[in-house]
Amino acid sequence: MRKLAAGIAFAAALSAIPALALAAQPNHQACLGHDVSGYAQGGAAFGGFISGLASGTGGVGDEIQAHLAGLVPDMVNPNSCNDPG
């Protein structure tokens, strides 16, 4: 019984250790800020787009991560994060 309790305690201790988050670096430094600045210059349409994402999907986090990873093609939105480095 003690070995079982010790095994459970050990497993619980291992699961409590936070895992490291790994993320790839974008191709270009500050590409997201550059692109968002350009989108915002388009006026109220960009604000409406962001508002729609926030209310429809619960946030824009997935879209931002896809943009940084270069997964958003330029045909959808101009994306300097996917330009060749």
C-alpha positions as CSV (number, residue, x, y, z in Angstrom):
1,M,0.0,0.0,0.0
2,R,2.9,2.4,0.8
3,K,4.5,1.7,-2.6
4,L,1.2,2.5,-4.3
5,A,0.8,5.8,-2.3
6,A,4.5,6.7,-3.0
7,G,4.0,6.0,-6.8
8,I,0.9,8.2,-6.9
9,A,2.6,11.0,-5.0
10,F,5.6,10.8,-7.4
11,A,3.3,10.9,-10.4
12,A,1.4,13.9,-9.0
13,A,4.7,15.7,-8.3
14,L,5.9,15.1,-11.9
15,S,2.6,16.3,-13.3
16,A,2.8,19.5,-11.3
17,I,6.0,20.6,-13.0
18,P,5.1,23.1,-15.7
19,A,6.0,22.2,-19.2
20,L,8.1,24.5,-21.3
21,A,6.2,26.3,-24.1
22,L,8.0,26.2,-27.4
23,A,7.3,28.7,-30.2
24,A,9.0,29.5,-33.4
25,Q,10.4,32.9,-34.0
26,P,8.7,34.9,-36.8
27,N,10.6,35.4,-40.0
28,H,10.9,39.1,-39.4
29,Q,11.2,41.1,-36.2
30,A,8.0,43.2,-35.5
31,C,6.2,41.8,-38.5
32,L,2.9,41.6,-36.6
33,G,3.1,45.2,-35.5
34,H,4.0,46.4,-39.0
35,D,1.1,44.5,-40.5
36,V,-1.5,45.5,-37.9
37,S,-0.5,49.2,-38.3
38,G,-1.1,48.9,-42.1
39,Y,-4.5,47.2,-41.5
40,A,-5.5,49.9,-39.0
41,Q,-4.8,52.6,-41.5
42,G,-7.7,51.1,-43.5
43,G,-10.1,52.7,-41.0
44,A,-13.2,51.3,-39.3
45,A,-13.3,48.2,-41.4
46,F,-10.4,46.7,-39.5
47,G,-12.0,47.5,-36.1
48,G,-15.2,45.8,-37.3
49,F,-13.2,42.8,-38.4
50,I,-11.4,42.5,-35.0
51,S,-14.7,43.0,-33.1
52,G,-16.3,40.2,-35.2
53,L,-13.4,37.8,-34.4
54,A,-13.5,38.6,-30.7
55,S,-17.3,38.1,-30.4
56,G,-17.5,35.1,-32.8
57,T,-14.5,33.0,-31.7
58,G,-13.8,34.1,-28.2
59,G,-10.6,36.0,-29.2
60,V,-8.0,36.6,-31.8
61,G,-5.2,34.5,-30.3
62,D,-5.4,31.7,-32.9
63,E,-5.5,34.2,-35.7
64,I,-2.4,36.1,-34.3
65,Q,-0.5,32.9,-33.9
66,A,-1.3,31.8,-37.5
67,H,-0.2,35.3,-38.7
68,L,3.1,35.1,-36.8
69,A,3.7,31.6,-38.1
70,G,3.2,32.9,-41.7
71,L,0.2,30.7,-42.3
72,V,-2.0,33.6,-43.4
73,P,-1.4,34.0,-47.1
74,D,-1.0,37.4,-48.6
75,M,-4.1,36.9,-50.7
76,V,-6.2,36.9,-47.5
77,N,-4.3,39.7,-45.7
78,P,-1.0,41.2,-46.5
79,N,1.4,39.3,-44.2
80,S,5.0,40.3,-43.9
81,C,5.6,37.5,-41.4
82,N,5.6,35.0,-44.3
83,D,8.1,36.8,-46.5
84,P,11.3,35.0,-47.1
85,G,13.9,35.8,-44.5
